[in-house]
């Protein structure tokens, strides 16, 4: 965005720099935010991997004719170099130094182009669950231009995450019926899905893979049979749930989706969703209410963690939500091989992946964040999305995803209540002991008195 002379150096792209968004963190979907770039060279040759490796200089005074007489709120975007440590480590360090977003500049010896970066997955190393700011990997060439410009004056950029747009948004989700993460997301996303059922199509996919049939010990409890043609991850390791059970539940869920699916062929009328919709054009939207009713309760009713994951639990849940169990059973009987083969032959880049209008979603799998990303994929934003995204996100505040379990404050509250309960029980127990001791002493005294009186009576008789 500024300075103008820097914008002009990106002639072919008109100032646009494309990169690969990290699979962790929270991009600003549906928003366009302005930020100042901040960079400091590595001091200790640790390539921005530790807090003591670089300092964040204070932002310089910013003046530009492009923003004259405008109140502009700028976030801090820290640039770091790729290498030496994981992406998540770099972003965590930058976040501690006050970054609202991070640009990771590719290695100095890298020859990757912008086109190459589209196929690069900026992956989580397993410790990115606490990261709540976005990060993007850009090419060495583009990054070096930005760093060189910052030596001269303040650089202002605009961050935007563009989703391919359409009149109807189509969503594909890859998951596993044994994954607590997948099921929690579906449970949290279900209310938004219901509100968007006339404008968003959804297709579930399941993570299925094959293994070498000549090595039975490798796929023990992971695969459907000894051929190793269809296998799934074991959700509880040495626990009772097997990959075969997961595969069968995957098939049941696909059957429920197909059997309860409603297809709406809607002929749009002028003014239905505003300008941009072509009057008289038919838009096809699919929605499976039975599937969402089932999945929304499956997470809590038949979870692996609680030891309830089984065909029996699935059967009870289908009856509870009004799904024809006989039709599902027949669907499973006739379609298991075909369904699993189709899932195995159409994998995604991750066992838990999301695609919007054919585009790879990046960021944490959080219901609210995904909803914002989906709503940014419409040519004309429908009323449903306006209602769901009316609360604007503050780009200077780290995104807070809904976390399963209790917060620290809630844990402290429960601990206090538990301590108070234990204290009350101990007081009551103390009172009970005192009362019991008094009763016991009284009885012992009475017995002793009676014994003494008995002895006294004997003595009188003998006299």
C-alpha positions in Angstrom: 0.0 0.0 0.0 2.9 2.4 0.8 5.3 3.8 -0.1 4.3 4.3 -3.7 7.7 3.7 -5.1 7.7 0.2 -3.5 4.3 -0.6 -4.9 5.6 0.2 -8.4 8.4 -2.3 -8.1 5.8 -5.1 -8.1 4.8 -4.2 -11.7 3.4 -7.5 -12.9 1.1 -8.1 -9.8 0.1 -4.4 -9.3 1.6 -4.5 -5.8 0.1 -7.9 -4.9 2.3 -10.5 -3.1 0.9 -14.0 -2.9 2.0 -16.5 -0.3 1.1 -19.8 1.5 -0.9 -19.4 4.7 0.0 -21.6 7.6 -2.4 -24.4 8.6 -2.3 -23.1 12.2 -3.4 -19.7 13.5 -6.3 -17.6 12.6 -6.3 -15.6 9.3 -8.5 -12.6 8.9 -11.1 -14.2 6.6 -13.6 -11.8 5.2 -11.7 -8.8 6.4 -9.0 -6.6 4.9 -6.6 -5.2 7.5 -3.7 -2.7 7.3 -0.4 -3.2 9.1 3.1 -1.9 9.4 6.0 -4.2 8.6 8.6 -4.7 11.3 11.9 -6.5 10.8 15.2 -6.9 12.6 18.1 -9.0 11.4 19.1 -12.1 13.4 21.8 -11.2 15.9 22.9 -14.6 17.1 22.5 -16.6 13.9 19.4 -18.3 15.2 17.2 -17.2 12.3 14.5 -15.7 14.5 14.0 -18.9 16.5 14.5 -17.4 20.0 13.4 -14.3 21.7 17.0 -13.0 22.3 17.9 -13.4 18.6 16.3 -10.2 17.5 14.7 -7.0 18.8 11.5 -5.5 17.4 12.2 -1.8 16.6 9.5 0.8 17.5 7.4 1.7 14.5 8.6 4.8 12.7 6.3 7.8 12.2 4.0 7.1 9.2 2.8 9.7 6.8 1.4 9.0 3.4 -0.8 10.9 1.0 -2.7 7.7 0.4 -4.2 7.9 3.9 -4.4 11.6 4.3 -7.2 12.7 6.7 -8.1 9.1 7.4 -8.0 7.4 10.8 -5.9 4.3 10.1 -5.5 1.5 12.7 -2.3 -0.5 11.9 -1.4 -3.9 13.2 2.2 -5.0 13.7 3.3 -7.5 11.1 6.7 -9.0 11.9 9.0 -10.4 9.2 11.2 -13.4 10.0 13.5 -15.6 8.0 12.7 -19.3 7.3 15.2 -21.9 8.6 16.7 -23.6 11.7 13.4 -24.2 13.5 9.8 -24.9 12.7 7.3 -22.4 11.4 5.3 -22.6 14.7 8.4 -21.8 16.8 9.0 -18.6 14.7 5.4 -17.5 14.9 5.3 -18.1 18.7 8.4 -16.1 19.3 7.1 -13.2 17.1 3.7 -13.3 18.9 5.5 -12.8 22.2 7.2 -9.8 20.7 3.9 -8.2 19.9 3.1 -9.5 16.4 -0.5 -9.5 15.2 0.6 -11.3 12.1 3.8 -12.8 10.7 5.4 -13.0 7.3 7.9 -15.7 6.9 10.5 -14.9 4.2 11.9 -18.0 2.4 15.5 -19.0 2.8 18.3 -17.0 1.2 19.3 -19.9 -1.1 15.7 -20.8 -2.0 14.6 -20.7 -5.6 10.9 -21.2 -5.0 8.6 -19.0 -7.0 5.2 -17.6 -6.0 3.6 -20.4 -8.1 5.7 -23.0 -6.2 4.5 -21.7 -2.9 0.9 -22.5 -3.8 1.9 -26.2 -3.4 3.8 -25.7 -0.1 2.0 -26.7 3.1 3.1 -24.5 6.0 2.4 -27.2 8.5 1.9 -27.4 12.2 4.7 -29.2 14.0 2.2 -30.5 16.6 2.6 -27.5 18.9 0.7 -24.9 17.0 -2.6 -25.3 18.9 -2.0 -22.2 21.0 -1.1 -20.0 18.1 -3.9 -17.5 17.4 -2.4 -15.1 14.9 -2.0 -15.6 11.1 1.2 -16.3 9.3 2.1 -16.5 5.6 5.2 -17.8 3.8 6.4 -15.5 1.0 9.2 -15.9 -1.6 12.8 -14.8 -0.9 12.6 -12.4 -3.8 9.4 -10.6 -2.5 10.6 -10.7 1.1 14.0 -9.1 0.3 12.3 -6.3 -1.5 10.2 -5.5 1.6 13.2 -5.8 4.0 15.3 -3.5 1.8 12.5 -0.9 1.6 12.1 -0.9 5.4 15.7 0.4 5.7 14.5 3.6 4.0 11.0 4.2 5.4 7.9 2.7 6.9 6.2 0.0 4.8 2.4 -0.4 5.0 0.7 -3.5 3.6 -2.9 -4.8 3.5 -3.6 -8.4 4.4 -6.5 -10.2 2.7 -7.4 -13.8 2.4 -9.3 -14.4 -0.8 -11.6 -17.4 -1.3 -12.9 -18.3 -4.8 -16.4 -16.8 -5.0 -19.6 -18.3 -6.3 -23.4 -17.7 -5.8 -23.6 -21.0 -3.8 -20.6 -22.0 -1.7 -19.6 -25.7 -1.7 -17.7 -27.1 1.2 -15.8 -30.4 1.4 -14.5 -31.7 4.8 -12.1 -34.6 5.3 -12.2 -36.2 8.7 -12.5 -39.4 10.8 -15.4 -40.6 12.8 -13.0 -41.6 15.5 -11.3 -38.1 15.7 -12.4 -36.1 18.7 -11.2 -32.9 16.9 -13.3 -33.6 13.8 -16.4 -34.4 15.8 -16.1 -31.4 18.0 -15.8 -29.1 15.0 -18.9 -30.6 13.4 -20.8 -30.2 16.7 -19.8 -26.6 17.0 -20.4 -25.9 13.3 -23.8 -27.5 13.1 -25.8 -24.4 14.2 -24.1 -22.2 11.5 -24.7 -25.0 9.0 -28.4 -25.0 9.7 -28.6 -21.3 9.1 -26.8 -21.6 5.8 -28.6 -24.7 4.5 -30.2 -23.0 1.5 -26.9 -21.3 0.3 -24.1 -23.7 1.2 -23.6 -27.3 0.0 -21.6 -29.7 2.1 -19.9 -33.0 1.3 -18.3 -35.1 4.0 -15.2 -37.2 3.2 -13.4 -39.7 5.4 -9.6 -40.5 5.8 -9.1 -43.9 4.3 -5.8 -45.4 3.2 -4.4 -48.8 2.1 -1.6 -50.9 3.4 0.6 -53.8 2.0 -1.5 -57.0 2.4 1.6 -59.1 2.7 2.4 -57.7 6.1 -0.5 -58.6 8.4 1.3 -57.5 11.6 1.5 -53.9 10.2 -2.2 -53.4 9.8 -3.4 -55.3 12.8 -6.7 -53.7 14.0 -6.3 -50.9 11.4 -7.9 -52.4 8.4 -11.2 -53.8 7.3 -9.8 -57.2 6.5 -6.5 -59.1 5.8 -6.1 -57.6 2.3 -5.2 -54.2 3.8 -7.2 -52.4 1.1 -9.0 -50.1 3.4 -7.6 -48.9 6.7 -8.2 -46.0 9.1 -6.2 -44.5 12.0 -6.6 -46.0 15.4 -8.1 -43.3 17.6 -7.1 -44.7 21.0 -3.9 -46.6 20.4 -3.9 -49.7 22.6 -7.5 -49.0 23.6 -10.5 -51.1 22.6 -11.5 -49.1 19.5 -10.0 -50.4 16.2 -9.5 -48.9 12.8 -12.1 -51.4 11.5 -14.7 -50.0 13.8 -13.8 -46.5 12.6 -14.2 -47.5 9.0 -17.6 -49.0 9.6 -18.8 -45.9 11.4 -17.4 -43.8 8.5 -19.6 -45.8 6.1 -22.6 -45.4 8.4 -22.2 -41.7 8.5 -21.9 -41.5 4.7 -25.1 -43.6 4.4 -26.9 -41.3 6.8 -25.7 -38.3 4.8 -26.9 -39.8 1.5 -30.2 -41.1 2.9 -31.2 -37.9 4.7 -30.0 -35.5 2.0 -32.4 -32.9 0.6 -31.6 -31.4 -2.8 -33.0 -27.9 -3.4 -33.1 -26.7 -6.9 -33.9 -23.0 -6.4 -34.9 -20.7 -9.2 -33.7 -17.4 -8.0 -36.1 -14.4 -8.2 -35.0 -10.8 -8.6 -34.2 -9.3 -5.2 -33.9 -12.6 -3.3 -30.3 -12.1 -2.4 -29.6 -8.7 -3.9 -27.7 -7.8 -7.0 -25.5 -10.3 -8.6 -27.9 -13.3 -8.6 -29.0 -14.1 -12.1 -32.8 -14.1 -12.2 -34.2 -17.4 -13.5 -31.0 -19.3 -12.9 -31.2 -22.6 -11.0 -28.8 -23.0 -8.1 -28.5 -26.5 -6.6 -27.9 -26.8 -2.8 -27.8 -30.0 -0.8 -28.5 -30.3 2.9 -28.8 -33.5 5.1 -30.7 -32.5 8.3 -30.5 -36.1 9.7 -26.8 -36.2 9.3 -26.3 -33.0 11.2 -28.7 -34.1 14.0 -26.8 -37.3 14.3 -23.3 -35.8 14.2 -24.2 -33.0 16.6 -24.9 -35.6 19.4 -22.4 -38.3 18.3 -19.5 -36.3 19.8 -21.0 -36.5 23.3 -23.0 -39.7 23.1 -20.6 -42.1 21.3 -17.2 -40.7 21.8 -14.0 -42.7 21.9 -12.8 -40.9 25.0 -15.9 -42.0 27.0 -15.6 -45.6 25.8 -19.0 -45.5 24.0 -17.8 -45.7 20.4 -19.6 -48.8 19.0 -22.3 -49.9 16.6 -24.7 -50.4 19.5 -24.3 -46.7 20.5 -24.7 -45.6 16.9 -28.0 -47.6 16.7 -29.4 -46.0 19.8 -28.5 -42.5 18.5 -30.1 -43.2 15.1 -33.4 -44.1 16.9 -33.1 -41.1 19.1 -32.8 -38.6 16.2 -35.4 -40.4 14.0 -33.2 -42.0 11.4 -34.4 -45.2 9.7 -31.9 -47.7 11.0 -33.0 -50.5 8.6 -32.2 -48.3 5.6 -28.8 -47.4 7.0 -28.0 -51.0 7.7 -29.0 -52.0 4.1 -26.9 -49.1 2.7 -23.9 -50.2 4.7 -24.3 -53.8 3.5 -24.4 -52.9 -0.1 -22.1 -49.9 -0.3 -19.2 -50.5 2.1 -16.6 -51.5 -0.5 -17.6 -48.8 -3.0 -17.8 -46.0 -0.4 -14.4 -46.9 1.1 -12.8 -47.2 -2.3 -14.1 -43.8 -3.3 -12.7 -42.2 -0.1 -9.3 -43.9 -0.5 -9.0 -42.7 -4.1 -9.9 -39.1 -3.2 -7.7 -38.1 -0.3 -6.8 -34.6 0.8 -3.5 -33.0 1.9 -4.3 -33.9 5.5 -6.6 -36.4 7.4 -8.5 -33.4 8.6 -8.8 -30.9 5.8 -11.4 -28.4 4.5 -12.0 -27.1 1.0 -14.2 -24.1 0.1 -15.2 -23.7 -3.5 -12.3 -26.1 -4.4 -9.8 -23.9 -2.5 -7.6 -25.2 0.4 -8.6 -23.7 3.7 -5.8 -22.8 6.0 -6.0 -22.0 9.7 -7.4 -23.7 12.8 -10.5 -25.8 12.4 -12.7 -23.5 14.5 -16.4 -23.2 13.7 -16.6 -19.4 13.8 -13.4 -19.0 11.8 -14.6 -21.5 9.2 -18.0 -19.8 9.0 -16.2 -16.4 8.2 -14.2 -18.1 5.5 -17.2 -19.7 3.9 -19.1 -16.4 4.0 -16.3 -14.7 2.2 -16.8 -17.1 -0.7 -20.0 -15.6 -1.9 -20.2 -13.3 -4.9 -23.1 -11.6 -3.1 -23.1 -12.1 0.7 -26.5 -13.6 1.7 -28.5 -12.5 4.7 -27.6 -15.7 6.6 -23.9 -14.7 6.4 -24.6 -11.1 7.4 -26.3 -12.4 10.5 -23.5 -14.9 11.3 -20.6 -12.5 10.8 -22.1 -9.2 12.0 -19.7 -9.2 15.0 -16.5 -7.7 13.6 -13.1 -9.1 14.6 -10.5 -6.8 16.1 -7.3 -7.5 14.3 -5.2 -6.3 17.2 -6.7 -8.9 19.5 -5.5 -12.5 19.2 -8.3 -14.8 18.0 -9.9 -16.9 20.7 -11.1 -20.2 19.5 -13.6 -22.3 21.4 -11.6 -24.8 23.3 -13.0 -28.1 24.5 -12.9 -28.4 28.3 -12.6 -25.8 31.0 -10.8 -22.4 31.0 -8.3 -21.5 33.7 -10.9 -19.3 35.3 -13.5 -22.0 35.2 -11.1 -24.6 36.6 -10.2 -22.2 39.5 -13.9 -21.7 40.2 -14.6 -25.5 40.3 -11.5 -26.0 42.5 -12.8 -23.4 44.9 -16.3 -25.1 45.0 -14.7 -28.5 45.5 -12.5 -27.2 48.3 -15.5 -25.5 50.0 -17.5 -28.7 49.7 -14.6 -30.8 51.2 -14.3 -28.2 54.0 -18.0 -28.4 54.7 -18.0 -32.2 54.7 -15.0 -32.2 57.1 -16.9 -29.8 59.5 -19.9 -32.0 59.5 -17.8 -35.1 60.0 -16.1 -33.4 62.9 -19.4 -32.6 64.5 -20.5 -36.2 63.9 -17.4 -37.5 65.6 -17.9 -35.2 68.6 -21.4 -36.4 68.9 -20.5 -40.0 68.5 -17.7 -39.7 71.1 -20.0 -38.1 73.6 -22.6 -40.9 73.1 -19.9 -43.5 73.4 -18.4 -42.0 76.6 -21.9 -41.6 78.1 -22.6 -45.3 77.4 -19.3 -46.3 78.8 -19.8 -44.3 81.9 -23.3 -45.8 82.4 -21.9 -49.3 82.0 -19.2 -48.5 84.4 -21.7 -47.1 86.9 -23.9 -50.2 86.5 -20.9 -52.5 87.0 -19.9 -50.7 90.2 -23.5 -50.7 91.5 -23.6 -54.4 90.8 -20.4 -55.0 92.8 -21.8 -52.8 95.6 -24.9 -54.9 95.7 -22.9 -58.1 96.0 -20.9 -56.7 98.8 -24.1 -55.7 100.7 -25.4 -59.2 100.3 -22.2 -60.9 101.6 -22.3 -58.6 104.7 
